[in-house]
Every structure is written in structure tokens, then in C-alpha cells.
Amino acid sequence: MILDDNILAQVKQVFAGLKHDYIFKVACNSATDIGKEMVEFFTQFASTSQKIGIEVMDINSDKAVTSIIRDKVPTGISFRMIPGGHEFTSLLLAVLNADGQGKTLPDEATISRIKRLKGEISLTTYASLECTNCPDVVQALNQMALYNDNIASETVDGNLAVAEVEALGVKSVPTVFANGEQLWVGKGSLGEILDKLEEKFGSYESTESATPKEFDLLVIGGGPAGAASAIYSARKGIKVGVIAQRVGGQVKETTGIENVISVLHTTGEKLAADLKLHMQDYPIEIFDSRTVEEVELKDKTKRVKVKGGELFTAPQVIIATGARWRRMNVEGESDYIGHGIGFCVHCDGPFFKDKDVAVIGGGNSGIEAAIDLAQVCRHVDVFEFLDVLKADTVLQEKVKTLPNVSIHLSQQVVKVTGDGKTLEGLDVKDRVTGEVKHYKEDGIFIQIGLQPNSEVFVPQVGSNGRGEIEIDAFCRTDIPGVYAAGDVSSVPFKQIIIAMGEGAKAALSAFDDRIRTL
């Protein structure tokens, strides 16, 4: 039995309220192992509800794919995999969302944007059952297929399509192809990928009214700083709106979190869910899957426009947009993102089993990455720009015990090399001698810190040389009524607990200024 009785019992409870009829249409060669396993898996899954049936179509192919049919009409969602592991939730939500159920359904404004996408769009996502970033992408694309009849979303297990993955040069998951062309690599929210699809395929003009949504305070960003800002502000009784690409922000990428005081251990996914749950306990309006396109902050009434045309206004704004992985910005880097260059060791490390890889960065994340990779890779080179490692002592002591890890200090990567499709290595300059040396590597993992998500704001708000928004001790910027908190700001030390505190401080400062102004 593939699915145990406890899981089947839980699924049966979840599906108790299904309103529509569903068919899992399995197309496979039932004589092959994968064919047999897929039929068994979906037969068991379908047994959880009288509303679900299964049809098997024997084909002469080594591919095995299952499509979801709702009320005899294809939903556009299919799985070329046995969706276990992290993708089990994606299958569960595909059925629930098709039924109009689930807490993750997009709001009307986002659905409208999905429906306005132009053309026939075939989306193929290469994923891994061990990947923690893949489900968000898979579930977002499945929702797009549900709301736009011209979109199809297929999820493929890279381990079951090895030749296909190698032919496409895929070395990072999730990787999304749209009509045969690479569209997206790595973590992503529905809003981010929707932005990309609009850029590539275009969108029909909205016929909806652009009447601004008015608030007392707008929080831009849904991570720890943004959530704290929203909660503290809502507790003061003012009308709060949160605009975010995704609730949780970069926290969702973190697997284990053990330094939030009083919480012995949690995960990024759980913390993100808890942040949303806490905000929903207050009358806070959350607008996720939004990308800020334009801001007007210097007037008394601040205006924020997001992609898709929605407008938001408020007399006060707290910027809490966090940060993203910093890139090296060297020749060849952009050519191999997803084709040898990655950021998530947990997701992409298995692609480099028994191969040579490089880790760029000697801080905590870099050394942790090297320790993890050393378990699966043949050899790991760590390149650090400074003349000392910045990682905690306990991590440095651990990495020094690993015979297949080499540490290179005072090194600057100057170029990434390859044949245009496959990464071959990198050129590194010794900052002491000036000598440039070439290292052959099968993969590169970049772990060199964070870059603030401040681009849309800094033309109006003061910032430092690192692009961080400058704030005073009260999180005030140089514009009255505009505040910044967390990793996007100049506050030292980028930590979850610090971001939460800064978010609370920004909210209290904004309220104090509001009272004084009144």
C-alpha cells in the first residue's frame, strides 16, 4: 500500500464536503513499474470520496501522467509524478481549489488578472518531492489553470524524467517552462509568476474601476516586520491594509528556525502560516500576490499602485519589503541561474550527487550549505571574499572536520564559465596576490547575503550605499508619514526577531506621530 490508512482517513475528512464530481484520468503503460505505482496511488486516493473516480488509459509510453477532470471537463491540471512528499499537498489542494475550497484561493483582483492573460499557455514545472520551494510554485500555477481555460499546468517529477531534464539543462527546482521556453527558476509566489506571465504573453486591459482603496495605514510587505507592523497598528484601532507578494516573505525559504526566543523550533512554512493567522485575528485587510509598481510618498496622502492597476492610499506607510538573495553580478552568472547556479541547497543539492560544487560566501548560510553539500557531493570549494570566515565558531569547527571541503579565503569570483548550456566552472581572483585561477565545478551555490527590496522606493526615500532605506531610532525615514522596518532598512543585523521588533517599533512610531498630528 502506497498511502497508509491514517493518511487516507485524513483525506476522507478533508473531502467530505466536495460538491463536484472528479475523475483522475491516468494515462500510462500499466506494465511498467511507474505505471502500476501511479494507478495504485490514484486508486487509493480516489477511494477517499464517492465524488472521485479513476479512469486508466493504457498507452505505449514510458511516461505516466494523471489529469484531473471536474464534472467531465478537464481542469487543465496534470501530474507526471506520484505526488507524494511535499507535492501531496499540491494534489490535495488541486482538488479542493477546483471545488472552490481552500484557504489559499486568490482574491477577485488576482483572479481577474489571471483571466486577462492572453493566448494559449502550456506550463510545465519540473519539481522534486523533497523540494520545499516547489509546492508554492506548483499550487500557484494550478490555480492559474483553474481560473483561465487557456492555461494548462503539468507538474513533472525530475527524478522520473532524467533524460528530459538533462536535455533541457535543468539543474534547479522548481523550473517552469511556458510553451517550451524557460519562464521561472526557484521559489516564487503566484503574484511574482503572474507578473512574469503578463510580461511574456501580455494581458487584456481591465474594465474594472480603479477607485483607490483607502486606509489609515498601509504596510508594504508581509514578512515578520510587516506582520508585526500590521498587528501593532490594528491593535490601536486604525484601518490597516497589508500589500505583499506573499505572506511570510523570505522566511518561507528557511527550513529550520531555532533562534526565535521562547520557540524552541519551528519552520519557515509554519512561521509564515502563523504570521498570517495572527494578522487574520485582527481586522487587517491582506492583499497578497501583489507587486508594487509605483509609489507617490511625498504628498500628505501616500499613493501605492500595484501591477494589475489597483490603487491604495493612506496618510502613513510602513515599508517592510525585506530582502532577497544577493547575486555576484559577474560575467556569465545570469546565463546559468537554474542551469548550475542555485541558491537553495536543500532543493538543488541532490542534482550534484558525487559531483564538484562551489559555495560562494563564508557566513553562516555559506558554511551551513557547505556542510550539507559535503554529504552528497564529491568535493565542495568554499570561496570567501574576506580574509576570515564570518560563520559562527561552531559551524567553522564542524566544516573543518569534513575532508571533502576546502576553504579559500580572500577570494573574489570574477567570471562564471560554460558552453552556454552547461556550467563548467568559475574564475577566481586571489585578492592578496592578484592571481586569477580557474576552478572546474559542476555547480555553484551563492550565499553572499541579502539585497534589500527597496528599488521602487529609493528614488523618493533616502537610502545608504547598500540600498537600505535609512531610518532613525524610531524607524522614521526622511519623508513625514513614511517608515521602514526589517531587512529593507538600515537597521543592523538581519534577523527574524529583530525584524519583528522593528515592525512593532515602526507601528508605534506611526501611531505616536498620528496622535501628535491630530
Buried (B, 14 or more C-beta within 10 A) or exposed (E): EBBEEEBBEEBEEBBEEBEBBBBBBBBBBBEBEBBBBBBBBBBBBBBBBEBBBBBBEEBEEEBBBBBBBBEEEBBBBBBBBBBBBBBBBBBBBBBBBBBEBBEBBBEEBBBBBBBBBEEEBBBBBBBBBBBBBBBBBBBBBBBBBBBBEBBBBBBBBBBBBEEBBEEBBBBBBBBBBBEEEBBBBBBBBBBBBBBBBBEBBEBEEBEEEEEBBBBBBBBBBBBBBBBBBBBBBBEBEBBBBBBBBBBBBBBBBBEEBEEBEEBEEBBBBBBBBBBBEBBEEEEBBBBBBBBBBEBEBEEEEBBBBBBBBBBBBBBBBBBBBBBBBBBBEBEBBEBBBBBBBBBBBBBBBBBBEEBBBBBBBBBBBBBBBBBBBBEBBEBBBBBBBEEEBBBEEEBBEBBEEBEEBBBBBBBBBBBBBBEEEEBBBBBBBBBEEEEEEEBEBBBBBBBBBBBBBBEBBBEBBBBEEEBBBBBEEEBBBEBEBBBBBBBBBBBEEBBBBBBBBBBBBBBBBBBEBBEEEE
